[in-house]
Amino acid sequence: MSRVGVISDTHFPAAHPGALRFVLDTFDDWDINHVVWIGDLADLHNPSFHDNHPKMPGAKNEFIMAQQDIQRWDENLRMAGFIQPEDDADVCEGNHDDRPARVAAKFGVVSDFIKPLSEVWGTPMNWAMEHEIDGVLYMHGHRK
């Protein structure tokens, strides 16, 4: 049976500076052997339906910062042995993760123009709306 560690709503680049250390220590304490990132890896504040906050970085900088954070976390989780080299991290699609696709759809952009999230973030990830592990369903959840 898997010992699943769940990483929830990192909202990069706005994650708490100590979050990675906390996750690594907690996963080590509980001997985690399977990681599920439960969604909202990036905040994607700029491509949203909400007003942009003036203190947030621009869309390109936010993307670059989030991508660096995601890659750094993935590398650290792999170095610590929580994600095996031959595995992709299991990631549930969150409502923030699909913001660019929803904004594009609002303006009539065909989804064929949108890259899969695994390509966007440049790290091996098994993206799905939900993952079932040992009879337990993991999902972010979206409002309808």
Residue frames as a rotation matrix with the C-alpha (Angstrom) as fourth column:
MET 1
0.580 0.815 0.000 0.00
0.815 -0.580 0.000 0.00
0.000 0.000 -1.000 0.00
SER 2
-0.107 -0.597 0.795 1.21
0.568 -0.693 -0.444 3.48
0.816 0.404 0.413 -0.85
ARG 3
0.025 0.047 -0.999 2.05
0.863 -0.506 -0.002 6.11
-0.505 -0.862 -0.053 1.73
VAL 4
0.121 0.167 0.979 0.74
0.859 -0.512 -0.018 9.14
0.498 0.843 -0.205 -0.16
GLY 5
-0.452 -0.269 -0.850 1.94
0.626 -0.775 -0.088 12.64
-0.635 -0.572 0.519 0.54
VAL 6
0.373 0.693 0.617 -0.36
0.923 -0.345 -0.171 15.38
0.095 0.633 -0.768 -0.73
ILE 7
-0.775 -0.529 -0.344 0.90
0.523 -0.844 0.121 18.81
-0.354 -0.086 0.931 -1.74
SER 8
0.173 0.973 0.151 -1.92
0.966 -0.138 -0.219 21.28
-0.193 0.184 -0.964 -1.87
ASP 9
0.812 0.484 0.325 -2.34
0.551 -0.820 -0.154 24.65
0.192 0.304 -0.933 -3.56
THR 10
-0.075 -0.932 -0.353 1.20
0.926 -0.196 0.321 25.99
-0.369 -0.303 0.879 -3.75
HIS 11
0.844 0.537 0.015 0.00
0.499 -0.774 -0.390 28.93
-0.198 0.337 -0.921 -5.90
PHE 12
-0.176 -0.981 -0.086 3.51
0.787 -0.193 0.587 29.65
-0.592 0.036 0.805 -7.17
PRO 13
-0.200 -0.978 -0.060 5.15
0.337 -0.012 -0.941 32.16
0.920 -0.209 0.332 -7.11
ALA 14
0.048 0.315 0.948 3.23
-0.646 -0.714 0.270 33.08
0.762 -0.625 0.169 -3.94
ALA 15
0.529 0.134 -0.838 4.07
0.364 0.856 0.366 29.97
0.766 -0.499 0.404 -1.86
HIS 16
0.952 -0.218 0.215 5.31
-0.286 -0.380 0.880 30.44
-0.110 -0.899 -0.424 1.67
PRO 17
0.288 -0.926 -0.246 9.14
-0.838 -0.119 -0.533 30.51
0.464 0.359 -0.810 1.65
GLY 18
-0.522 -0.524 0.673 9.32
-0.817 0.535 -0.216 27.66
-0.247 -0.662 -0.707 4.18
ALA 19
0.491 0.869 0.054 6.76
-0.811 0.479 -0.336 25.41
-0.318 0.121 0.940 2.47
LEU 20
0.451 -0.366 -0.814 9.24
-0.499 0.652 -0.570 23.20
0.740 0.663 0.112 0.61
ARG 21
-0.666 -0.735 0.131 11.28
-0.491 0.299 -0.818 22.47
0.562 -0.609 -0.560 3.75
PHE 22
-0.315 0.654 0.688 8.05
-0.842 0.143 -0.521 21.71
-0.439 -0.743 0.505 5.65
VAL 23
0.691 0.596 -0.409 6.86
-0.722 0.592 -0.358 19.30
0.028 0.543 0.840 2.94
LEU 24
0.091 -0.744 -0.662 10.22
-0.424 0.573 -0.701 17.53
0.901 0.344 -0.263 2.70
ASP 25
-0.784 -0.394 0.479 10.45
-0.575 0.171 -0.800 17.14
0.234 -0.903 -0.360 6.49
THR 26
-0.016 0.881 0.472 6.85
-0.865 0.224 -0.449 15.96
-0.501 -0.416 0.759 6.81
PHE 27
0.683 0.240 -0.690 7.19
-0.640 0.652 -0.407 13.47
0.352 0.719 0.599 3.95
ASP 28
-0.325 -0.877 -0.354 10.38
-0.415 0.469 -0.780 12.16
0.850 -0.106 -0.516 5.53
ASP 29
-0.657 0.121 0.744 8.72
-0.741 0.073 -0.667 11.82
-0.135 -0.990 0.042 8.95
TRP 30
0.257 0.893 0.370 5.88
-0.682 0.439 -0.585 9.79
-0.685 -0.102 0.722 7.43
ASP 31
-0.562 -0.604 0.566 8.03
-0.057 0.710 0.702 7.74
-0.825 0.362 -0.433 5.02
ILE 32
0.448 0.778 -0.441 6.06
-0.444 -0.235 -0.865 8.91
-0.776 0.583 0.240 1.96
ASN 33
-0.524 -0.631 0.572 6.52
0.201 0.561 0.803 6.82
-0.828 0.536 -0.167 -1.20
HIS 34
-0.318 0.448 0.836 3.98
0.935 0.003 0.354 8.43
0.156 0.894 -0.420 -3.53
VAL 35
-0.762 -0.007 -0.648 3.33
0.211 -0.948 -0.238 12.13
-0.613 -0.318 0.724 -4.15
VAL 36
-0.018 0.773 0.634 0.10
0.986 -0.090 0.139 13.72
0.165 0.628 -0.761 -5.34
TRP 37
-0.964 -0.153 -0.217 0.10
0.168 -0.984 -0.057 17.43
-0.204 -0.091 0.975 -6.11
ILE 38
-0.373 0.926 0.057 -3.57
0.765 0.342 -0.545 18.19
-0.524 -0.160 -0.836 -5.56
GLY 39
0.282 0.491 0.824 -3.78
0.920 -0.383 -0.087 21.21
0.273 0.782 -0.560 -7.87
ASP 40
0.979 0.104 0.176 -3.23
0.092 -0.993 0.079 24.95
0.183 -0.061 -0.981 -8.16
LEU 41
0.253 -0.962 -0.098 0.51
0.964 0.243 0.105 24.60
-0.078 -0.121 0.990 -8.61
ALA 42
-0.823 -0.499 0.273 0.66
0.538 -0.839 0.088 28.14
0.185 0.219 0.958 -9.95
ASP 43
-0.415 0.678 -0.607 -1.53
0.324 -0.513 -0.795 31.06
-0.850 -0.527 -0.007 -8.98
LEU 44
-0.647 0.087 0.757 -1.79
0.749 -0.113 0.653 32.46
0.142 0.990 0.008 -12.53
HIS 45
-0.224 0.494 -0.840 -3.10
0.547 -0.650 -0.527 35.73
-0.807 -0.578 -0.124 -11.16
ASN 46
-0.684 -0.145 -0.715 -2.70
-0.337 -0.806 0.487 37.59
-0.646 0.574 0.502 -14.45
PRO 47
-0.802 0.449 -0.393 -4.70
-0.335 0.207 0.919 35.35
0.494 0.869 -0.016 -16.81
SER 48
-0.735 0.614 -0.288 -7.77
0.649 0.514 -0.561 35.34
-0.197 -0.599 -0.776 -14.59
PHE 49
-0.034 0.833 0.552 -11.19
0.716 -0.365 0.595 36.92
0.697 0.415 -0.584 -14.54
HIS 50
0.579 0.184 -0.794 -10.27
0.774 -0.431 0.464 38.94
-0.257 -0.883 -0.392 -11.44
ASP 51
0.934 -0.298 0.197 -8.75
-0.223 -0.917 -0.330 42.39
0.279 0.264 -0.923 -11.40
ASN 52
0.267 -0.924 -0.273 -4.95
0.589 0.380 -0.713 42.32
0.763 0.030 0.646 -11.39
HIS 53
0.846 -0.077 -0.527 -3.28
0.460 -0.393 0.796 43.40
-0.269 -0.916 -0.297 -8.18
PRO 54
0.874 -0.478 0.089 -0.67
-0.329 -0.716 -0.615 46.13
0.358 0.508 -0.783 -8.73
LYS 55
0.274 -0.816 0.508 1.92
-0.882 -0.002 0.472 44.40
-0.384 -0.578 -0.720 -6.52
MET 56
0.587 -0.036 0.809 1.83
0.155 0.986 -0.068 41.17
-0.795 0.165 0.584 -8.54
PRO 57
-0.572 -0.808 -0.142 4.45
-0.067 -0.126 0.990 40.58
-0.818 0.575 0.019 -11.24
GLY 58
-0.103 0.486 -0.868 3.38
-0.959 -0.279 -0.042 40.86
-0.263 0.828 0.495 -14.87
ALA 59
0.813 0.579 0.057 2.08
-0.539 0.786 -0.301 37.78
-0.219 0.214 0.952 -16.68
LYS 60
0.581 -0.648 -0.492 5.44
-0.203 0.470 -0.859 36.76
0.788 0.599 0.142 -18.18
ASN 61
-0.426 -0.780 0.458 7.39
-0.643 -0.095 -0.760 37.24
0.636 -0.618 -0.461 -14.94
GLU 62
0.120 0.551 0.826 4.73
-0.933 0.346 -0.095 35.41
-0.338 -0.760 0.555 -12.94
PHE 63
0.928 0.223 -0.298 4.96
-0.340 0.834 -0.434 32.48
0.152 0.504 0.850 -15.38
ILE 64
0.181 -0.949 -0.257 8.79
-0.242 0.211 -0.947 32.38
0.953 0.234 -0.192 -15.25
MET 65
-0.451 -0.332 0.829 8.82
-0.849 -0.128 -0.513 32.57
0.276 -0.935 -0.224 -11.44
ALA 66
0.451 0.703 0.551 6.17
-0.802 0.589 -0.096 29.84
-0.392 -0.398 0.829 -11.12
GLN 67
0.834 -0.182 -0.521 7.97
-0.242 0.728 -0.642 27.60
0.496 0.661 0.563 -13.61
GLN 68
-0.218 -0.972 0.089 11.23
-0.445 0.017 -0.895 27.96
0.869 -0.235 -0.436 -11.65
ASP 69
-0.286 0.188 0.940 9.44
-0.950 0.078 -0.304 27.13
-0.130 -0.979 0.156 -8.39
ILE 70
0.772 0.632 0.067 7.72
-0.607 0.765 -0.214 24.06
-0.187 0.125 0.974 -9.87
GLN 71
0.576 -0.626 -0.526 10.97
-0.154 0.549 -0.822 22.75
0.803 0.554 0.220 -11.31
ARG 72
-0.422 -0.745 0.516 12.83
-0.654 -0.144 -0.743 23.40
0.628 -0.651 -0.427 -8.03
TRP 73
0.066 0.529 0.846 10.18
-0.928 0.344 -0.143 21.54
-0.366 -0.776 0.513 -6.02
ASP 74
0.912 0.272 -0.307 10.15
-0.386 0.822 -0.418 18.64
0.139 0.500 0.855 -8.49
GLU 75
0.167 -0.942 -0.290 13.95
-0.265 0.240 -0.934 18.37
0.950 0.233 -0.209 -8.33
ASN 76
-0.498 -0.356 0.791 13.96
-0.819 -0.108 -0.564 18.46
0.286 -0.928 -0.237 -4.51
LEU 77
0.432 0.731 0.528 11.20
-0.819 0.563 -0.109 15.84
-0.377 -0.386 0.842 -4.23
ARG 78
0.852 -0.190 -0.488 13.17
-0.194 0.751 -0.631 13.59
0.486 0.632 0.603 -6.60
MET 79
-0.160 -0.983 0.095 16.50
-0.428 -0.017 -0.904 14.13
0.890 -0.185 -0.418 -4.81
ALA 80
-0.383 0.091 0.919 14.80
-0.920 0.054 -0.389 13.23
-0.085 -0.994 0.063 -1.53
GLY 81
-0.993 -0.083 -0.082 13.43
-0.097 0.976 0.196 10.04
0.064 0.203 -0.977 -3.13
PHE 82
-0.430 0.900 0.072 9.74
-0.146 0.010 -0.989 10.89
-0.891 -0.436 0.127 -2.84
ILE 83
0.761 0.517 -0.392 9.34
-0.496 0.075 -0.865 10.79
-0.418 0.852 0.314 -6.63
GLN 84
0.247 -0.675 0.696 11.29
0.339 0.733 0.590 8.01
-0.908 0.090 0.409 -8.32
PRO 85
-0.554 -0.591 -0.586 13.39
-0.289 -0.524 0.801 8.86
-0.781 0.613 0.120 -11.41
GLU 86
-0.960 0.164 0.227 11.25
0.279 0.493 0.824 6.71
0.024 0.854 -0.519 -13.70
ASP 87
-0.165 0.970 -0.179 7.95
0.961 0.117 -0.250 8.20
-0.222 -0.214 -0.951 -12.44
ASP 88
-0.478 0.207 0.854 5.99
0.201 -0.920 0.335 11.30
0.855 0.332 0.398 -13.27
ALA 89
-0.967 0.249 -0.060 4.53
-0.017 -0.297 -0.955 13.24
-0.256 -0.922 0.291 -10.38
ASP 90
-0.329 0.929 0.168 0.76
0.908 0.263 0.327 12.74
0.260 0.260 -0.930 -10.14
VAL 91
-0.962 0.022 -0.273 -0.90
0.053 -0.963 -0.265 16.14
-0.268 -0.269 0.925 -10.43
CYS 92
-0.085 0.986 0.145 -4.59
0.932 0.130 -0.337 16.98
-0.351 0.107 -0.930 -10.25
GLU 93
-0.582 -0.055 0.812 -5.70
0.537 -0.775 0.332 19.88
0.611 0.630 0.480 -12.39
GLY 94
-0.421 0.393 -0.818 -6.85
0.747 -0.362 -0.558 22.76
-0.515 -0.846 -0.141 -10.22
ASN 95
0.624 0.768 0.143 -9.07
0.733 -0.511 -0.449 25.72
-0.272 0.385 -0.882 -11.02
HIS 96
0.555 -0.508 -0.659 -6.04
-0.336 -0.862 0.381 28.06
-0.761 0.010 -0.648 -11.11
ASP 97
-0.437 -0.776 0.454 -4.11
0.093 0.463 0.882 25.66
-0.894 0.428 -0.130 -13.37
ASP 98
-0.309 0.373 0.875 -6.77
0.924 0.336 0.182 25.86
-0.226 0.865 -0.448 -16.06
ARG 99
0.215 0.386 -0.897 -7.19
0.277 -0.905 -0.323 29.66
-0.937 -0.179 -0.302 -15.94
PRO 100
-0.613 -0.460 -0.642 -5.36
-0.418 -0.502 0.758 30.31
-0.671 0.733 0.116 -19.23
ALA 101
-0.925 0.302 0.229 -7.50
0.374 0.632 0.679 27.72
0.060 0.714 -0.698 -21.05
ARG 102
-0.045 0.963 -0.265 -10.71
0.921 -0.063 -0.384 29.18
-0.387 -0.261 -0.884 -19.59
VAL 103
0.032 0.001 -0.999 -9.71
-0.059 -0.998 -0.002 32.74
-0.998 0.059 -0.032 -20.54
ALA 104
-0.892 -0.387 -0.234 -8.76
-0.265 0.029 0.964 31.56
-0.367 0.922 -0.128 -24.05
ALA 105
-0.662 0.705 0.253 -12.11
0.749 0.618 0.238 29.78
0.012 0.347 -0.938 -24.42
LYS 106
0.070 0.696 -0.715 -13.95
0.584 -0.610 -0.536 32.92
-0.809 -0.379 -0.449 -23.30
PHE 107
0.010 -0.159 -0.987 -12.40
-0.516 -0.847 0.131 34.75
-0.857 0.508 -0.090 -26.25
GLY 108
0.823 0.533 -0.198 -13.03
-0.442 0.380 -0.813 31.95
-0.357 0.756 0.548 -28.73
VAL 109
-0.156 -0.927 -0.341 -9.52
-0.987 0.160 0.016 30.50
0.040 0.339 -0.940 -28.91
VAL 110
0.668 0.374 -0.643 -9.72
-0.456 0.889 0.044 26.88
0.588 0.264 0.765 -30.04
SER 111
0.797 -0.312 0.517 -8.27
-0.425 0.320 0.847 24.51
-0.430 -0.895 0.122 -27.43
ASP 112
0.801 -0.530 0.279 -5.93
0.596 0.653 -0.467 23.05
0.065 0.540 0.839 -30.09
PHE 113
0.405 -0.654 0.639 -3.81
-0.001 -0.699 -0.715 26.18
0.914 0.289 -0.284 -29.57
ILE 114
0.562 -0.131 0.817 -3.35
-0.809 -0.291 0.510 25.49
0.171 -0.948 -0.269 -25.86
LYS 115
-0.339 -0.777 -0.531 -0.39
-0.500 0.626 -0.598 23.34
0.797 0.063 -0.601 -24.74
PRO 116
0.544 0.412 -0.731 -0.92
0.358 0.674 0.646 20.51
0.759 -0.613 0.220 -22.27
LEU 117
0.884 -0.140 0.447 0.04
-0.436 -0.595 0.675 21.57
0.171 -0.791 -0.587 -18.73
SER 118
0.712 -0.670 0.211 2.82
0.431 0.653 0.623 18.96
-0.555 -0.352 0.754 -18.61
GLU 119
0.161 -0.645 0.747 4.51
0.932 -0.151 -0.331 20.81
0.326 0.749 0.577 -21.48
VAL 120
0.689 0.177 0.703 3.83
0.081 -0.982 0.168 24.26
0.720 -0.059 -0.691 -20.04
TRP 121
0.889 -0.266 0.373 5.72
-0.443 -0.287 0.850 23.58
-0.119 -0.921 -0.372 -16.81
GLY 122
0.384 -0.816 -0.432 8.58
-0.648 0.095 -0.756 21.61
0.658 0.570 -0.492 -18.39
THR 123
-0.608 -0.531 0.590 8.80
-0.790 0.477 -0.384 18.84
-0.078 -0.700 -0.710 -15.83
PRO 124
-0.741 0.327 -0.586 7.52
-0.044 0.848 0.528 15.25
0.670 0.418 -0.614 -15.95
MET 125
-0.750 0.582 0.314 4.02
-0.476 -0.147 -0.867 15.31
-0.458 -0.800 0.388 -14.52
ASN 126
-0.818 0.574 0.040 1.04
0.517 0.702 0.490 13.04
0.253 0.422 -0.871 -14.93
TRP 127
-0.856 0.516 -0.024 -1.78
-0.481 -0.814 -0.326 15.60
-0.188 -0.268 0.945 -15.17
ALA 128
-0.615 0.771 -0.165 -5.37
0.495 0.541 0.681 14.47
0.614 0.337 -0.714 -14.73
MET 129
-0.002 0.700 0.714 -8.56
-0.462 -0.634 0.620 15.77
0.887 -0.329 0.325 -13.17
GLU 130
0.613 0.205 0.764 -8.25
-0.785 0.267 0.558 13.00
-0.090 -0.942 0.324 -10.58
HIS 131
-0.375 -0.725 -0.578 -6.01
-0.604 0.664 -0.441 10.11
0.703 0.184 -0.687 -9.54
GLU 132
0.801 0.561 0.211 -7.02
-0.542 0.528 0.654 6.92
0.256 -0.638 0.726 -7.78
ILE 133
-0.319 -0.927 -0.196 -4.38
-0.560 0.352 -0.750 5.31
0.764 -0.129 -0.632 -5.57
ASP 134
-0.945 -0.079 -0.317 -5.12
0.153 0.750 -0.643 2.23
0.288 -0.656 -0.697 -3.47
GLY 135
-0.258 0.953 -0.161 -8.87
0.900 0.297 0.319 2.88
0.352 -0.062 -0.934 -3.70
VAL 136
0.033 0.224 -0.974 -8.61
0.616 -0.772 -0.157 6.54
-0.787 -0.595 -0.164 -2.63
LEU 137
0.363 0.193 0.912 -9.68
0.887 -0.372 -0.275 9.25
0.286 0.908 -0.306 -5.08
TYR 138
-0.287 -0.538 -0.792 -7.55
0.621 -0.735 0.274 12.41
-0.729 -0.413 0.545 -5.17
MET 139
-0.020 0.284 0.959 -8.94
0.902 -0.407 0.140 15.52
0.430 0.868 -0.248 -6.88
HIS 140
-0.940 -0.340 0.042 -8.84
0.304 -0.884 -0.356 19.27
0.158 -0.321 0.934 -6.54
GLY 141
-0.101 0.974 -0.202 -12.50
0.885 -0.005 -0.465 19.94
-0.454 -0.225 -0.862 -7.18
HIS 142
-0.962 -0.108 0.252 -13.99
0.230 -0.817 0.528 22.66
0.149 0.566 0.811 -9.32
ARG 143
-0.392 0.876 -0.280 -17.10
-0.040 -0.320 -0.946 24.72
-0.919 -0.360 0.161 -8.92
LYS 144
-0.550 0.317 0.773 -19.64
0.829 0.323 0.457 24.30
-0.104 0.892 -0.440 -11.66
